[in-house]
């Protein structure tokens, strides 16, 4: 059995998952209450749409960062699966280098946009900065993890190979074998 992390340490390590969970939960509750209020009491909750939009944006950007951190985004590996292990390693490493640049630029642009924002939402009067902050945090997280993955490719190549360079078909076969072992 795995030893449990300290809850505070878990929260620091998995802040993306925590924020996404809270955003989805708030969005679900507010949306259900707004629908019930409209259908049962014939009363619309004016601010519910704005709150749900904020939660959806946080779910999208921070949830995307959480999936990126865990290497759970879909990939189109049909080309790299046909490459040899060395070439696949080099391509994956180069892609993480490009992702550092891409996410870094997106982080910088979203930060500039957020800092320049002056508008507020019409009903709740919540500043748009709070909405825009989701992109800043999401792209910052993806930039940091891209750097970690890239550096791992040089410092601990065996870990990088096992996590990122394995072809999808091999990875699926290994997962299926592990699942069968656990059931036995």
C-alpha positions as CSV (number, residue, x, y, z in Angstrom):
1,X,0.0,0.0,0.0
2,X,1.2,3.5,-0.9
3,X,2.0,5.9,1.9
4,X,-0.3,8.9,1.9
5,X,1.1,12.3,1.3
6,X,0.6,15.2,3.7
7,X,-2.7,16.9,2.5
8,X,-0.9,20.3,2.2
9,X,1.9,18.7,0.2
10,X,-0.6,17.0,-2.0
11,X,-2.4,20.3,-2.6
12,X,0.9,22.0,-3.6
13,X,1.8,19.2,-6.0
14,X,-1.7,18.9,-7.5
15,X,-3.1,22.4,-7.3
16,X,-4.3,22.1,-10.9
17,X,-6.5,19.2,-10.1
18,X,-7.8,20.9,-6.9
19,X,-8.7,24.1,-8.8
20,X,-10.3,22.2,-11.6
21,X,-12.4,20.1,-9.1
22,X,-13.6,23.2,-7.3
23,X,-14.4,25.0,-10.6
24,X,-16.4,22.0,-12.0
25,X,-18.2,21.5,-8.7
26,X,-19.2,25.2,-8.4
27,X,-20.3,25.3,-12.0
28,X,-22.4,22.2,-11.6
29,X,-24.1,23.4,-8.4
30,X,-24.7,26.9,-9.7
31,X,-26.0,25.6,-13.0
32,X,-28.4,23.1,-11.3
33,X,-29.7,25.7,-8.9
34,X,-30.2,28.3,-11.7
35,X,-32.2,25.7,-13.8
36,X,-34.3,24.7,-10.9
37,X,-35.0,28.3,-9.9
38,X,-36.1,29.1,-13.4
39,X,-38.2,26.0,-13.9
40,X,-39.8,25.7,-10.4
41,X,-40.0,29.3,-9.1
42,X,-39.9,31.1,-12.5
43,X,-37.0,33.1,-11.3
44,X,-33.7,33.5,-13.1
45,X,-30.5,34.0,-11.1
46,X,-28.9,36.8,-13.0
47,X,-25.3,36.2,-12.0
48,X,-25.3,32.4,-12.6
49,X,-24.2,32.6,-16.2
50,X,-21.2,34.8,-15.4
51,X,-20.1,32.5,-12.5
52,X,-20.5,29.4,-14.8
53,X,-18.5,31.1,-17.5
54,X,-15.7,31.8,-15.0
55,X,-15.7,28.2,-13.8
56,X,-15.7,26.8,-17.4
57,X,-12.7,28.9,-18.3
58,X,-10.8,27.7,-15.2
59,X,-11.8,24.1,-15.9
60,X,-10.5,24.5,-19.5
61,X,-7.2,26.2,-18.8
62,X,-6.2,24.7,-15.5
63,X,-7.7,21.3,-16.3
64,X,-5.7,21.3,-19.6
65,X,-2.6,22.0,-17.5
66,X,-3.4,19.1,-15.2
67,X,-3.8,16.8,-18.2
68,X,-0.6,18.1,-19.7
69,X,1.3,17.5,-16.4
70,X,0.1,13.8,-16.5
71,X,0.8,13.3,-20.2
72,X,-2.9,12.6,-20.8
73,X,-3.5,14.7,-23.8
74,X,-4.3,12.8,-27.0
75,X,-1.4,12.7,-29.4
76,X,-1.1,11.8,-33.0
77,X,1.8,9.5,-32.7
78,X,1.3,7.6,-36.0
79,X,4.6,9.1,-37.3
80,X,6.7,8.7,-34.2
81,X,5.5,5.2,-33.6
82,X,7.1,4.2,-36.9
83,X,10.5,5.7,-35.9
84,X,13.3,4.0,-34.2
85,X,13.7,4.6,-30.5
86,X,16.6,7.0,-30.9
87,X,14.9,9.2,-33.5
88,X,11.7,9.1,-31.5
89,X,13.6,10.3,-28.4
90,X,15.1,13.2,-30.4
91,X,11.8,14.2,-31.9
92,X,10.0,14.1,-28.5
93,X,12.8,16.1,-26.9
94,X,12.7,18.7,-29.7
95,X,8.9,18.9,-29.3
96,X,9.2,19.7,-25.6
97,X,11.7,22.4,-26.5
98,X,9.2,23.9,-28.9
99,X,6.5,23.6,-26.3
100,X,8.6,25.6,-23.9
101,X,8.7,28.4,-26.4
102,X,5.0,28.1,-27.3
103,X,3.7,28.0,-23.7
104,X,6.1,30.6,-22.7
105,X,4.9,33.0,-25.3
106,X,1.3,32.2,-24.5
107,X,2.0,32.8,-20.8
108,X,3.6,36.1,-21.6
109,X,0.7,37.3,-23.9
110,X,-2.0,36.2,-21.5
111,X,-0.2,37.9,-18.6
112,X,0.0,41.2,-20.6
113,X,-3.7,40.8,-21.6
114,X,-4.7,40.2,-18.0
115,X,-2.8,43.1,-16.6
116,X,-4.3,45.4,-19.3
117,X,-7.8,44.3,-18.7
118,X,-10.1,47.0,-17.2
119,X,-13.6,45.6,-17.9
120,X,-16.0,44.2,-15.3
121,X,-18.8,41.8,-15.8
122,X,-22.1,43.5,-16.3
123,X,-24.2,41.8,-13.5
124,X,-21.8,40.5,-10.9
125,X,-19.2,43.3,-11.4
126,X,-16.4,40.8,-11.2
127,X,-13.3,42.1,-13.0
128,X,-12.4,40.2,-16.1
129,X,-8.9,39.9,-14.7
130,X,-10.2,37.0,-12.6
131,X,-11.4,35.3,-15.7
132,X,-8.2,36.0,-17.6
133,X,-6.1,34.7,-14.8
134,X,-7.0,31.2,-15.7
135,X,-5.1,31.4,-18.9
136,X,-2.1,32.9,-17.1
137,X,-2.0,30.1,-14.5
138,X,-2.7,27.4,-17.1
139,X,0.1,28.5,-19.5
140,X,2.5,29.1,-16.6
141,X,1.9,25.5,-15.4
142,X,2.4,24.1,-18.9
143,X,5.6,26.1,-19.4
144,X,7.0,24.9,-16.1
145,X,6.2,21.3,-16.8
146,X,7.6,21.6,-20.4
147,X,10.9,22.7,-18.9
148,X,10.8,19.9,-16.3
149,X,10.1,17.3,-19.1
150,X,12.8,18.8,-21.4
151,X,15.4,18.8,-18.6
152,X,14.4,15.3,-17.6
153,X,15.2,14.2,-21.2
154,X,18.9,15.2,-20.6
155,X,19.3,14.5,-16.9
156,X,17.3,11.2,-16.6
157,X,17.0,9.9,-20.1
158,X,15.7,6.5,-18.9
159,X,12.8,8.2,-17.1
160,X,12.0,10.3,-20.2
161,X,12.1,7.3,-22.5
162,X,9.8,5.3,-20.3
163,X,7.3,8.2,-19.9
164,X,7.4,10.0,-23.3
165,X,9.2,8.0,-25.9
166,X,7.3,4.7,-25.6
167,X,5.1,4.1,-28.6
168,X,1.4,4.3,-27.9
169,X,0.8,0.7,-29.0
170,X,3.6,-0.5,-26.7
171,X,2.2,1.6,-23.8
172,X,-1.3,0.2,-24.3
173,X,0.0,-3.3,-24.3
174,X,2.0,-2.7,-21.1
175,X,-1.0,-1.2,-19.4
176,X,-3.1,-4.2,-20.4
177,X,-0.5,-6.6,-19.0
178,X,-0.3,-4.7,-15.8
179,X,-4.1,-4.8,-15.4
180,X,-4.1,-8.5,-16.0
181,X,-1.4,-9.0,-13.4
182,X,-3.4,-7.0,-10.8
183,X,-6.5,-9.1,-11.5
184,X,-4.6,-12.4,-11.1
